[in-house]
Amino acid sequence: MPGVLMIVGTPLGNREDLSPRARAAIVGADLLLCEDTRSPNRLLG
């Protein structure tokens, strides 16, 4: 099965503004590349 690249924008202010589809894409990813490692910890924590 070919890989899938998903680019997910994250909210600048309130982490509750992250859409359910964006959250599902992040949580279901096999590999997550981030500009800043603090961002995903705040979003998913």
PDB file with one MODEL, atoms N, CA, C and O in Angstrom:
MODEL        1
ATOM      1  N   MET A   1       0.849  -1.166   0.000  1.00  0.00           N
ATOM      2  CA  MET A   1       0.000   0.000   0.000  1.00  0.00           C
ATOM      3  C   MET A   1       0.899   1.235   0.000  1.00  0.00           C
ATOM      4  O   MET A   1       1.828   1.316   0.803  1.00  0.00           O
ATOM      5  N   PRO A   2       0.641   2.188  -0.880  1.00  0.00           N
ATOM      6  CA  PRO A   2       1.460   3.400  -0.904  1.00  0.00           C
ATOM      7  C   PRO A   2       1.218   4.258   0.338  1.00  0.00           C
ATOM      8  O   PRO A   2       0.144   4.229   0.939  1.00  0.00           O
ATOM      9  N   GLY A   3       2.250   5.022   0.702  1.00  0.00           N
ATOM     10  CA  GLY A   3       2.135   5.921   1.841  1.00  0.00           C
ATOM     11  C   GLY A   3       1.246   7.111   1.539  1.00  0.00           C
ATOM     12  O   GLY A   3       0.957   7.406   0.379  1.00  0.00           O
ATOM     13  N   VAL A   4       0.824   7.777   2.566  1.00  0.00           N
ATOM     14  CA  VAL A   4      -0.023   8.959   2.445  1.00  0.00           C
ATOM     15  C   VAL A   4       0.628  10.091   3.222  1.00  0.00           C
ATOM     16  O   VAL A   4       0.982   9.927   4.390  1.00  0.00           O
ATOM     17  N   LEU A   5       0.783  11.226   2.582  1.00  0.00           N
ATOM     18  CA  LEU A   5       1.301  12.418   3.247  1.00  0.00           C
ATOM     19  C   LEU A   5       0.124  13.311   3.594  1.00  0.00           C
ATOM     20  O   LEU A   5      -0.643  13.715   2.720  1.00  0.00           O
ATOM     21  N   MET A   6      -0.011  13.614   4.871  1.00  0.00           N
ATOM     22  CA  MET A   6      -1.073  14.518   5.318  1.00  0.00           C
ATOM     23  C   MET A   6      -0.410  15.722   5.971  1.00  0.00           C
ATOM     24  O   MET A   6       0.420  15.569   6.867  1.00  0.00           O
ATOM     25  N   ILE A   7      -0.769  16.898   5.529  1.00  0.00           N
ATOM     26  CA  ILE A   7      -0.266  18.132   6.129  1.00  0.00           C
ATOM     27  C   ILE A   7      -1.420  18.731   6.917  1.00  0.00           C
ATOM     28  O   ILE A   7      -2.466  19.063   6.360  1.00  0.00           O
ATOM     29  N   VAL A   8      -1.214  18.864   8.218  1.00  0.00           N
ATOM     30  CA  VAL A   8      -2.278  19.311   9.110  1.00  0.00           C
ATOM     31  C   VAL A   8      -1.862  20.625   9.747  1.00  0.00           C
ATOM     32  O   VAL A   8      -0.842  20.699  10.433  1.00  0.00           O
ATOM     33  N   GLY A   9      -2.648  21.647   9.519  1.00  0.00           N
ATOM     34  CA  GLY A   9      -2.416  22.930  10.175  1.00  0.00           C
ATOM     35  C   GLY A   9      -2.957  22.894  11.596  1.00  0.00           C
ATOM     36  O   GLY A   9      -4.013  22.316  11.856  1.00  0.00           O
ATOM     37  N   THR A  10      -2.237  23.505  12.495  1.00  0.00           N
ATOM     38  CA  THR A  10      -2.685  23.528  13.886  1.00  0.00           C
ATOM     39  C   THR A  10      -3.082  24.946  14.271  1.00  0.00           C
ATOM     40  O   THR A  10      -2.566  25.909  13.704  1.00  0.00           O
ATOM     41  N   PRO A  11      -3.997  25.084  15.233  1.00  0.00           N
ATOM     42  CA  PRO A  11      -4.450  26.408  15.644  1.00  0.00           C
ATOM     43  C   PRO A  11      -3.329  27.198  16.324  1.00  0.00           C
ATOM     44  O   PRO A  11      -2.482  26.631  17.013  1.00  0.00           O
ATOM     45  N   LEU A  12      -3.341  28.499  16.119  1.00  0.00           N
ATOM     46  CA  LEU A  12      -2.317  29.361  16.710  1.00  0.00           C
ATOM     47  C   LEU A  12      -2.595  29.672  18.173  1.00  0.00           C
ATOM     48  O   LEU A  12      -1.665  29.835  18.963  1.00  0.00           O
ATOM     49  N   GLY A  13      -3.848  29.753  18.531  1.00  0.00           N
ATOM     50  CA  GLY A  13      -4.181  30.161  19.889  1.00  0.00           C
ATOM     51  C   GLY A  13      -4.711  29.021  20.730  1.00  0.00           C
ATOM     52  O   GLY A  13      -3.949  28.328  21.404  1.00  0.00           O
ATOM     53  N   ASN A  14      -5.997  28.830  20.690  1.00  0.00           N
ATOM     54  CA  ASN A  14      -6.676  27.864  21.536  1.00  0.00           C
ATOM     55  C   ASN A  14      -6.569  26.460  20.953  1.00  0.00           C
ATOM     56  O   ASN A  14      -6.989  26.229  19.820  1.00  0.00           O
ATOM     57  N   ARG A  15      -6.016  25.530  21.708  1.00  0.00           N
ATOM     58  CA  ARG A  15      -5.862  24.169  21.190  1.00  0.00           C
ATOM     59  C   ARG A  15      -7.201  23.481  20.976  1.00  0.00           C
ATOM     60  O   ARG A  15      -7.273  22.494  20.244  1.00  0.00           O
ATOM     61  N   GLU A  16      -8.259  23.978  21.599  1.00  0.00           N
ATOM     62  CA  GLU A  16      -9.596  23.418  21.400  1.00  0.00           C
ATOM     63  C   GLU A  16     -10.135  23.725  20.010  1.00  0.00           C
ATOM     64  O   GLU A  16     -11.153  23.161  19.608  1.00  0.00           O
ATOM     65  N   ASP A  17      -9.471  24.610  19.266  1.00  0.00           N
ATOM     66  CA  ASP A  17      -9.884  24.935  17.903  1.00  0.00           C
ATOM     67  C   ASP A  17      -9.435  23.886  16.890  1.00  0.00           C
ATOM     68  O   ASP A  17      -9.787  23.987  15.714  1.00  0.00           O
ATOM     69  N   LEU A  18      -8.681  22.897  17.306  1.00  0.00           N
ATOM     70  CA  LEU A  18      -8.251  21.821  16.418  1.00  0.00           C
ATOM     71  C   LEU A  18      -9.472  20.984  16.048  1.00  0.00           C
ATOM     72  O   LEU A  18     -10.212  20.534  16.923  1.00  0.00           O
ATOM     73  N   SER A  19      -9.677  20.778  14.758  1.00  0.00           N
ATOM     74  CA  SER A  19     -10.860  20.043  14.302  1.00  0.00           C
ATOM     75  C   SER A  19     -10.738  18.557  14.639  1.00  0.00           C
ATOM     76  O   SER A  19      -9.631  18.043  14.798  1.00  0.00           O
ATOM     77  N   PRO A  20     -11.866  17.878  14.747  1.00  0.00           N
ATOM     78  CA  PRO A  20     -11.826  16.434  14.999  1.00  0.00           C
ATOM     79  C   PRO A  20     -11.069  15.664  13.905  1.00  0.00           C
ATOM     80  O   PRO A  20     -10.371  14.695  14.206  1.00  0.00           O
ATOM     81  N   ARG A  21     -11.201  16.084  12.647  1.00  0.00           N
ATOM     82  CA  ARG A  21     -10.479  15.410  11.559  1.00  0.00           C
ATOM     83  C   ARG A  21      -8.978  15.615  11.698  1.00  0.00           C
ATOM     84  O   ARG A  21      -8.203  14.684  11.475  1.00  0.00           O
ATOM     85  N   ALA A  22      -8.561  16.813  12.063  1.00  0.00           N
ATOM     86  CA  ALA A  22      -7.133  17.084  12.244  1.00  0.00           C
ATOM     87  C   ALA A  22      -6.587  16.268  13.407  1.00  0.00           C
ATOM     88  O   ALA A  22      -5.504  15.691  13.308  1.00  0.00           O
ATOM     89  N   ARG A  23      -7.324  16.219  14.496  1.00  0.00           N
ATOM     90  CA  ARG A  23      -6.892  15.436  15.666  1.00  0.00           C
ATOM     91  C   ARG A  23      -6.778  13.953  15.302  1.00  0.00           C
ATOM     92  O   ARG A  23      -5.817  13.293  15.698  1.00  0.00           O
ATOM     93  N   ALA A  24      -7.748  13.427  14.553  1.00  0.00           N
ATOM     94  CA  ALA A  24      -7.716  12.018  14.147  1.00  0.00           C
ATOM     95  C   ALA A  24      -6.513  11.736  13.251  1.00  0.00           C
ATOM     96  O   ALA A  24      -5.886  10.684  13.370  1.00  0.00           O
ATOM     97  N   ALA A  25      -6.190  12.663  12.360  1.00  0.00           N
ATOM     98  CA  ALA A  25      -5.037  12.480  11.472  1.00  0.00           C
ATOM     99  C   ALA A  25      -3.743  12.450  12.269  1.00  0.00           C
ATOM    100  O   ALA A  25      -2.853  11.650  11.980  1.00  0.00           O
ATOM    101  N   ILE A  26      -3.631  13.310  13.264  1.00  0.00           N
ATOM    102  CA  ILE A  26      -2.419  13.364  14.083  1.00  0.00           C
ATOM    103  C   ILE A  26      -2.300  12.109  14.948  1.00  0.00           C
ATOM    104  O   ILE A  26      -1.234  11.496  15.020  1.00  0.00           O
ATOM    105  N   VAL A  27      -3.390  11.736  15.595  1.00  0.00           N
ATOM    106  CA  VAL A  27      -3.365  10.573  16.489  1.00  0.00           C
ATOM    107  C   VAL A  27      -3.119   9.283  15.709  1.00  0.00           C
ATOM    108  O   VAL A  27      -2.449   8.380  16.209  1.00  0.00           O
ATOM    109  N   GLY A  28      -3.652   9.186  14.494  1.00  0.00           N
ATOM    110  CA  GLY A  28      -3.519   7.968  13.706  1.00  0.00           C
ATOM    111  C   GLY A  28      -2.251   7.865  12.884  1.00  0.00           C
ATOM    112  O   GLY A  28      -2.052   6.875  12.179  1.00  0.00           O
ATOM    113  N   ALA A  29      -1.396   8.860  12.959  1.00  0.00           N
ATOM    114  CA  ALA A  29      -0.181   8.863  12.137  1.00  0.00           C
ATOM    115  C   ALA A  29       0.848   7.860  12.649  1.00  0.00           C
ATOM    116  O   ALA A  29       1.030   7.692  13.855  1.00  0.00           O
ATOM    117  N   ASP A  30       1.512   7.201  11.710  1.00  0.00           N
ATOM    118  CA  ASP A  30       2.626   6.317  12.060  1.00  0.00           C
ATOM    119  C   ASP A  30       3.889   7.117  12.350  1.00  0.00           C
ATOM    120  O   ASP A  30       4.736   6.692  13.136  1.00  0.00           O
ATOM    121  N   LEU A  31       4.009   8.273  11.715  1.00  0.00           N
ATOM    122  CA  LEU A  31       5.171   9.144  11.867  1.00  0.00           C
ATOM    123  C   LEU A  31       4.677  10.574  11.911  1.00  0.00           C
ATOM    124  O   LEU A  31       3.852  10.971  11.087  1.00  0.00           O
ATOM    125  N   LEU A  32       5.165  11.347  12.854  1.00  0.00           N
ATOM    126  CA  LEU A  32       4.741  12.732  13.016  1.00  0.00           C
ATOM    127  C   LEU A  32       5.978  13.621  13.005  1.00  0.00           C
ATOM    128  O   LEU A  32       6.857  13.477  13.855  1.00  0.00           O
ATOM    129  N   LEU A  33       6.047  14.535  12.049  1.00  0.00           N
ATOM    130  CA  LEU A  33       7.148  15.492  11.958  1.00  0.00           C
ATOM    131  C   LEU A  33       6.614  16.858  12.344  1.00  0.00           C
ATOM    132  O   LEU A  33       5.596  17.304  11.815  1.00  0.00           O
ATOM    133  N   CYS A  34       7.294  17.522  13.261  1.00  0.00           N
ATOM    134  CA  CYS A  34       6.815  18.807  13.776  1.00  0.00           C
ATOM    135  C   CYS A  34       7.928  19.841  13.742  1.00  0.00           C
ATOM    136  O   CYS A  34       9.109  19.519  13.877  1.00  0.00           O
ATOM    137  N   GLU A  35       7.526  21.081  13.560  1.00  0.00           N
ATOM    138  CA  GLU A  35       8.482  22.184  13.591  1.00  0.00           C
ATOM    139  C   GLU A  35       9.024  22.368  15.007  1.00  0.00           C
ATOM    140  O   GLU A  35      10.205  22.659  15.195  1.00  0.00           O
ATOM    141  N   ASP A  36       8.162  22.200  15.987  1.00  0.00           N
ATOM    142  CA  ASP A  36       8.522  22.418  17.381  1.00  0.00           C
ATOM    143  C   ASP A  36       7.926  21.273  18.198  1.00  0.00           C
ATOM    144  O   ASP A  36       6.718  21.042  18.139  1.00  0.00           O
ATOM    145  N   THR A  37       8.743  20.562  18.949  1.00  0.00           N
ATOM    146  CA  THR A  37       8.251  19.386  19.672  1.00  0.00           C
ATOM    147  C   THR A  37       7.276  19.729  20.791  1.00  0.00           C
ATOM    148  O   THR A  37       6.565  18.843  21.266  1.00  0.00           O
ATOM    149  N   ARG A  38       7.220  20.973  21.224  1.00  0.00           N
ATOM    150  CA  ARG A  38       6.273  21.342  22.276  1.00  0.00           C
ATOM    151  C   ARG A  38       4.848  21.391  21.747  1.00  0.00           C
ATOM    152  O   ARG A  38       3.903  21.166  22.504  1.00  0.00           O
ATOM    153  N   SER A  39       4.677  21.680  20.461  1.00  0.00           N
ATOM    154  CA  SER A  39       3.340  21.834  19.888  1.00  0.00           C
ATOM    155  C   SER A  39       2.491  20.572  19.976  1.00  0.00           C
ATOM    156  O   SER A  39       1.373  20.640  20.486  1.00  0.00           O
ATOM    157  N   PRO A  40       2.970  19.419  19.500  1.00  0.00           N
ATOM    158  CA  PRO A  40       2.105  18.237  19.572  1.00  0.00           C
ATOM    159  C   PRO A  40       1.830  17.795  21.003  1.00  0.00           C
ATOM    160  O   PRO A  40       0.758  17.259  21.287  1.00  0.00           O
ATOM    161  N   ASN A  41       2.762  18.008  21.893  1.00  0.00           N
ATOM    162  CA  ASN A  41       2.534  17.644  23.293  1.00  0.00           C
ATOM    163  C   ASN A  41       1.399  18.456  23.890  1.00  0.00           C
ATOM    164  O   ASN A  41       0.597  17.922  24.656  1.00  0.00           O
ATOM    165  N   ARG A  42       1.316  19.724  23.556  1.00  0.00           N
ATOM    166  CA  ARG A  42       0.228  20.569  24.055  1.00  0.00           C
ATOM    167  C   ARG A  42      -1.092  20.195  23.409  1.00  0.00           C
ATOM    168  O   ARG A  42      -2.128  20.184  24.075  1.00  0.00           O
ATOM    169  N   LEU A  43      -1.069  19.888  22.115  1.00  0.00           N
ATOM    170  CA  LEU A  43      -2.307  19.571  21.408  1.00  0.00           C
ATOM    171  C   LEU A  43      -2.899  18.238  21.844  1.00  0.00           C
ATOM    172  O   LEU A  43      -4.115  18.114  21.989  1.00  0.00           O
ATOM    173  N   LEU A  44      -2.060  17.260  22.051  1.00  0.00           N
ATOM    174  CA  LEU A  44      -2.545  15.916  22.324  1.00  0.00           C
ATOM    175  C   LEU A  44      -2.541  15.564  23.801  1.00  0.00           C
ATOM    176  O   LEU A  44      -3.107  14.547  24.201  1.00  0.00           O
ATOM    177  N   GLY A  45      -1.910  16.393  24.606  1.00  0.00           N
ATOM    178  CA  GLY A  45      -1.773  16.102  26.032  1.00  0.00           C
ATOM    179  C   GLY A  45      -2.947  16.397  26.862  1.00  0.00           C
ATOM    180  O   GLY A  45      -2.917  16.181  28.073  1.00  0.00           O
TER     181      GLY A  45
ENDMDL
END
